[in-house]
Amino acid sequence: MANISEILKKANRIHFIGIGGSGMCPLAEILHAKGYSLQGSDNNESSIVDRIRAMGIPVMMGQKAENIKGADMIVYSAAIQRGNPELEAALGSGIPTFQRAELLGEVSRHFSNCIGICGTHGKTTTTSMTVQTMLSAGLDPSAVIGGKLPLTNSYGRVGNTETIVMESCEYQDTFLHMSPDVAVILNIDEDHMEYFKTLDNLILSFTKFANSAAKAVIYNGDDENTLKAVEGITGKEMISFGFQNTNDYYAENIEEIKGAYTRFCVLHKGEKLGTVSLAIPGKHNILNALASIACALYSGADFKNCIKGLEEFKGAGRRFEHLGTYKGIDFIDDYAHHPAELRVTLEAAMKLGYKTVWAVFQPFTYSRTVMHFDEFVDVLSIPDRCVMTEIMGSRETNTYGVYTSQLAEKIPNSVWFNTQEEVSDYVIKNASAGDLVLTMGCGDIYKSAYMMIDKLK
């Protein structure tokens, strides 16, 4: 296999297959800023494609073999599967061809302060929050984020410093391609078990990621699985965060204020740094904020300058994102798809004082639905009403014989429908002013939120 580092040094023109993907766009922006000549293709026109073209990068529509002409290095996104004519042409061309994860890893080595943020839950929120915190502290980082940061209206940014903040995903060990200077572990929970098989295997991957950090590991000192992952790691600065005062960074005097605010005092090794008021609800976001603070201060920020960015952060795209209020009904969209994420999101929503909280959920992948079936039943019983779509299989086939109807049989006050159209019709017919409609899932359930909004408009 060709060495991506050597190939990239010599590459005159890099071709991106699926350049309009949220994971590909920030990498293209960073390489473009470093002076590389780029081109790409995608199947759909989008705001991301518009953004890339505005930089002077040509983007071809449709994925065809002839698109790769003129390239001497090719990168393809995880969404591009074997059988895709452009990918097959690339693999048969002799032109060095790499997955996005390999390029992400290579880009991580181009910065002397690469912060890789990983964890089963909260990666996108914490990466976004860290970037916003650093910007308010004048640090000017580059970034690769798994969701849209409203502040920059993008999935990443190009800074003029040696700092880059990267969302680092454990799915199929993607993050092990990276070489972070600082590894951040938010939490470790059973997910992607169709790949990892056992919790021990999953924890071991996080251990490898932490060990790959050149300088420091910032970790959740309250999370049992994370503590197992970092046990015995030496030769790096170990920085913990959490609610317990045994952590390096911890929160005290926590107030949950009605209207989705959380106020708390931040302490570092017993010394009070100051008070923060977060504009996003839930205790899980206090932990995300503490991780962000630890990253920013490690990178040279002053705590007082971090506060403005933290307090102005309203969430990343699809992370408890307020879509608007129509006919007195609030619409919020959230990426939660694992039972632990659903729990913190729903528990936060239930404290906000709405008349009725509607959870509109799209289960994602058959394997996750089967492996966490009882947990899904438990957490989807938290809201007042639960409306579900059929399971989105994504890359899987339903060899498990699992269906949403089986969940609905066990969840009180729940219904399910085959299509998002039926879901939106049902909710619009039954919801009323003073209610919250919360769409949840990592597939395309957000479309049903927009269907409902369009109908109410």
N, C-alpha and C positions, 0 to 999 in steps of 0.2 A: 504493500500500500504506500502510495506517495506520501511524503511528509508535507502536511498542509502549511507548515511554517515556511519551508523552502519554496514551495509553489507560490505562496502568497507574495514572497519577496520579489519573485520574478514576473508575477502576473501583470500583463498589460491591460487586459479587459476581462472582467468577471461577470458571468451571467447568472442571474438569480431566477430559478424556476419557482413561481409563487411569490413574487416580490411584494405583492399587496397584502401578505399575511402580517398579522400584528407582531409576530416574532422575527420576521425577516426585515421589515422596514427599518427598525432602529439600527440593525447591523449594516444595512446598506447606507444609511445616513452617516454612520461613523467612518466606514471605509471611504465614502465619497469625500468627507471632510479631510481624510488623510491623503487625498490626492489620487485615489484609484479611479480608473475609468470603469463604469458599470453599465449594464443593460439588464432587462428582465422581462418576464412575461407573467400574465395572470389570466384567470378565466373571467373575471368580473371587473368592470369599472367601479371605483370606490373613492372615498375621500383620501384613503392612504395612497392609491395610485396617483391621484391628482397631486398630492404632496410630493411624491417622488418625481413626477414629471416636471414639477415646478423647479426642481433642483437641476434640471437639464438632463436627467437620466431617461433614456428611451424605454418605454414599456409597451410590449406587443400584447395584443389581446388574443386569447386562445392558446392552447399548448400544442405546438406543432414541432416536428423534428427540425425544420429549417430555422427555428428561432435561435438555436445555439451557435449559428454561424458567426465567426469573428471572435469567439470567446477562447481564452486559453486557461480558464478555470471556471468550474460550474458549481453552484451551491443550490440545493433543493430543500424545500421545507418539509417538515414531518407529515404534512397533509398530502404530499405527493407520493402516490403508491406505485409499485411495479405495475407495468402495463400502460402507464401514462406515456403517450408517444414521445413527448419531449425528454422525459427521464430515460426511456429506453435508448433514444438517440444519443443522449449524453453518455450513458454507460457503455455504449458500443463504439463511441467515437475515439477513444484513446485520450480524450481531454480529461485531466484530473477532475474528478467529481466528488463532492463532499456533502454530507448532511449538514443541516443548519447547526446541530449541536456541536459539530467539529469546528465550525467557523466561530461559534460563540466561545468555545474554549480557547481558540487562537486569539480572538480579540481580547479576552481576559488577560492575556500575557503581554499586551501592548501598553498596559498601565501599571504604574508602580504602587498604586493603592486601589486594588480591585476588591470590592466588597461584594461577596456572594451571599445572597439572602435565601435560605432554604427553610423547609418545614412543611408539614402536611397541610396546615391551615395558615392563612394570613400573609402568604408571600407577596402577593400583588399589592395589598394594602400597605404592608410594611416597606416594601421597596419604594412605592409612590411617596409614602410619608417621609421616608429618609431623604429622598431627592428634594422634596419641598422644604424640609427642615434645613438641609444643607444650603439650598438656594437662599433661604432667608438669613443664613449665617455667612453668606458671601463666599461659599466654597466652589461654586460653578462646576458641579460634577457632570460627567457623561452618564448615560443611563440606558439600560435595556429592561423594560417593564412588561409584564404579561397582561396588563390592562391599560386603559387610557388614563393618563393623569390630566384632569381638567385644567390645571394651571398652565400646562404647555399644549394641551389639546393633542397629545401624541403618545406613542407607546415607548418613547425614549427621548434622549436629547444628546446633543454634542456639546460638551464643555471644553474649556481651554486649560484644563488642569490634568494632573496625573491620576485623579480620582474617577473611578467608574463604579456605579452601583448596579448590580445585575441580579435580576430574579433568577434563581437557580433551582430547577425542577428535578425532583428525584425520579420522575416517570421514566422507566426503562434505563435508569442510571445516567440520564442525560448530563447531570451536574458533574459527573466524574471526568468529563472532558475538560473541565475548567481548572485553572490554576489561581485560586483566589489568594489575596494577601490576608484578607480577613474573612473567615467563614462565620456566618450567623445562622444559628439553629433556633427556630421559633418554637417548635414542638414536633413530636413524632407520634403518629397515630396510624392504625392499620388502614392502608389504602393501596391501590394498585396490587392487590394480593394475587391477582392472576399472573403477575410477573414475579413478585418477590417470594410467593408461596408461604413463607413464615415471617413472623415478627422479628425473629433474630436476624434473618437475612436483610430485612429492611433497616434495622438498627445498624448493622454492619456497613451498609452503604453510606449512612450518615457519618459513621466513624471514619470511613475512607475520605469523605469530603472534608471533614474537620481536620484530618491529618494532612490533607493537601494544602492547607492554609500556611502561607509562608511566615506570617507574623502573629496573628491573634485569632482566638475563637470567642465569639460573643454568643452566649447560650442561655436558654431558659432554665434557671436553677430550680424551678418548682416542678418541672416536668420529668417524671420518672424515666421515661424512655430516652429522653435527651441526656439525662445524667448517665445512663448506661452507655450511650454513644460516645460521650466525651471522657469516660473513665479511663485513666491511664495515659491520656494524651500529654506529652511533655514537649518542652522546647519552644512553646509559644505562650504568649500572654493569654491567660484564661479570664474572661470577664463575664460575670453572670448577671442576670436581671430577673425580676419576679416580684411577688407580693411579700415574700418573707424577708425579714431584715438581715438574714444571713447572706443575701445576694449583694453584689457590688452596687447595683442600681436597683432601687425598690420604691414602691409607691405607698404612701400613708395618707390618712384623712380623706379617704375616697368618698365623694358625694355623687350619687346618681341623681341628676336634676331632671325633672319632668320636662319633656320637650327635647329629648335626645342629647342632653349634654352630660359630660362627666368631668368633675373637677378633682384633682388630686395633687398631693405634694410629692415632689421627686427628691429622693435622697441618694447620695453616693457615699458609701462606707460611713454612714451615720451623719454625714454633713448635709444639711438642707440646701438644695440648689435653687428651689423655687417652686411656684405653683403653676399648674397647667390646666386650662379648661379645653377639653376636646369637644369638637362640634359633631362627633360621631358617637353613637351610643355603644354600651356593652363593655364589660370588664375585660374582654379579650382585646379590645382596642387600647386599653391601658398598657397591656403587655407589648403590643405592637409599638406603641409610643416609646416605651422604655428601651426597646431594642433600637429604635430610630435614634434616640438620644445618645445611646452608647456608641452607635456608629459615627454620628456627627462629632461627638466630643473626641473620640479616638482619632478622627481625621483632622482635628485641630480647631473645631468650632468652639465658640463661647456659648455657654448655656443660655444666657439672656437673649442672644441673637437667634437662638433656635426656636424660642417660644412663639414668635410671630408666625412662622411657617407651620408649626404644629397646630396652633389655634385656628389658622385659616384653612387647614386641610379639611375638606368636606367628603373625603373618600375618593377612591379610584372609580373609573367607569365600571358599572355592574357590581360595585361593592357597596350595598345599602345606598344605592344611587336614587335620589329623589327625582322622579320624572315629572312631577307636577301635581296639581290639585284640580280635579274636574268634577263639577256638580257636587262639591263638598267631599269628594272621595280622594284620599291621598294615594298616589301610586309610587311604590318603591320597588326597585329591581335589584336582585342580589344573586351572586354567582354560587352561593352555597349549594353543595351537592352531596357532601358527606354528612352522615348523621351528626357528627360533632359540630360541624359548621352550621347545620340547620338549627341545632339546639341553641347555640349562643345568639344566632340571629333572631330566632323566634322568641326566646326569653327576653331579649332586648326590646323587640316589637311589642310584646304583651305589657311592658311597663310604660308605654308611651301614652296611655289614657284614651285609646280609640274605643269607639262603641263596639265594633266588631273587627277582629283581625282575620283577614282572608289570606291563607297561604295557597298560592297557586304554584304547584310543584311539577316539574318534569324529571322523573327518575332518569339517570344517565348511566348506561351500560348494564347489561344483564348480570354480569359477574358481581358488580358492586351491590346491586339490588338483592341478589341471593345471599351474598356473604354478610350483609348487614340488615337482613330483612326485619328482624325483631326490633333493632334499633330505629329503623325508619318508622315502624308502627308507633314506637314510643314517642319519638320527637314530633311526628306529624299529628299527634294527639294534643300538642301544646296549644295551637291556635284555636280560635272559636270555630272556624270553618276551614276545611281543606278540600281543594279542587285539584285533581291530577290529570295529566295526559298519559297516554301510553308511554312505555319506556323507550327512550332514544338509545338505540343499540350502538350507534357510532361505528367503531371498527369491529364489533362482535356480531355473531349470529346467535339466535336464541336457542342454544343447545341445552339451556337450563330449564326450559318450560316455565319461566316466571313471567307474570303479567301484572299490570297495575291493579286489575280487578281483585287480585289476591290481597294486595295492600288495603284496598278500599273496604274489603270485607271486615278488616280488623280495626280500622281507624274510625272512631266515632265522628259524626258530623262531616263525613267525607263523601265525595262523588268523583267519578272519573269519566273522561271522554276520550274518544280516539283522536280528535283533531283540536287544534288550538282555536279554530273558529267556534266550535261548540263550547269550549271552555270560556272564551270571552263573552259569548252570548249569555251563558248561564250566570256568570259573575255580574255582568251589567244588569241583568234582570233582577238579581237578588240583593246586590249591595246598595247601600244608601249613604247619604251625607253623614259624615262623622266616622266612616269606616276607613280602614287601611287595607289596600290590596297589595300584597307582597309577592311578586313573581320570583321564583327561586329555581336554580338549576344552572349547569354549565353548558347546556346545549343552546337551543334557540327559543327558549320560553319567553325571552324578552319581547319577541314578536307579538305574543298574545297581549302583553301590557300595552303595546302601541295600537293593537286592534281595538282594545277597550277604550283607550283614549280617543281614537278616531271616532268611535261610535258615540261617545259622550259629547264630543265637539259638535 
